[in-house]
Amino acid sequence: MPALELGYFFRVIAHAPRNVITSKMVPQIETVLQNLQSHEANPGNYEGGHGYWDDFCLASFLLGVSLRYVAYPVRSLASARLR
């Protein structure tokens, strides 16, 4: 997750091809969310009792951002100027 968080900060996700987002980034995020879901009943058992909600919020946020760029890709400045 730290790599994807840094990628979001530097707008890497916005410029990644759709197939990379859907085949690499989204499955990685979904794996983290599945792991978090297995600790939903008792978040204190996750990672020694630290970081459950931080990881949950970050993974949910990055999933939403990734799916947003799949649905609505960012236009480049060059194509925006042509219009």
C-alpha positions in Angstrom: 0.0 0.0 0.0 2.8 2.5 0.6 3.8 2.4 -3.1 0.3 3.1 -4.2 -0.1 5.9 -1.7 3.1 7.5 -3.0 1.8 6.9 -6.6 -1.3 8.8 -5.8 0.6 11.7 -4.3 2.8 12.0 -7.5 -0.3 11.4 -9.8 1.1 8.1 -11.1 -2.3 6.5 -10.9 -3.8 9.3 -13.0 -1.4 8.6 -15.8 -1.2 4.8 -15.6 -2.9 2.8 -18.4 -6.3 1.4 -17.6 -5.1 -2.2 -18.0 -2.3 -1.6 -15.4 -4.8 -0.1 -13.0 -7.3 -3.0 -13.4 -4.8 -5.8 -13.5 -2.2 -4.8 -11.0 -3.4 -1.9 -8.7 -7.0 -2.9 -8.0 -6.3 -6.6 -7.2 -3.5 -5.5 -4.8 -5.9 -3.1 -3.0 -8.7 -5.8 -3.0 -6.3 -8.3 -1.4 -5.6 -5.8 1.4 -9.3 -5.2 1.9 -10.0 -8.9 2.1 -7.3 -9.2 4.8 -8.8 -6.3 6.6 -12.3 -7.9 6.3 -11.0 -11.0 8.0 -10.1 -8.9 11.1 -13.4 -6.9 11.0 -14.8 -8.6 14.1 -11.8 -7.8 16.2 -9.5 -5.1 14.7 -7.2 -5.4 17.6 -5.8 -8.6 16.1 -4.7 -6.9 13.0 -0.9 -6.1 12.7 -0.5 -6.3 16.5 -3.4 -4.0 17.2 -2.1 -1.1 15.2 -3.2 0.5 12.0 -6.5 -1.3 11.1 -8.5 1.8 10.5 -5.7 3.7 8.8 -5.2 0.8 6.4 -8.9 0.4 5.9 -9.4 4.1 5.0 -6.3 4.2 2.8 -7.3 1.0 0.9 -10.9 2.2 0.4 -9.7 5.6 -0.8 -7.1 4.2 -3.2 -9.7 1.7 -4.6 -12.1 4.6 -5.2 -9.4 6.8 -6.8 -8.2 3.9 -9.0 -11.7 3.1 -10.2 -12.4 6.8 -10.9 -9.4 6.9 -13.2 -10.6 3.8 -15.0 -14.0 5.3 -15.5 -12.9 8.8 -16.3 -9.3 9.0 -17.5 -7.5 12.2 -17.3 -7.1 14.0 -20.7 -3.6 15.2 -21.5 -3.0 18.9 -21.8 -2.3 18.6 -25.5 -5.7 17.0 -26.3 -7.5 19.5 -24.1 -5.9 22.4 -26.1 -7.2 21.0 -29.4 -10.8 21.3 -28.3 
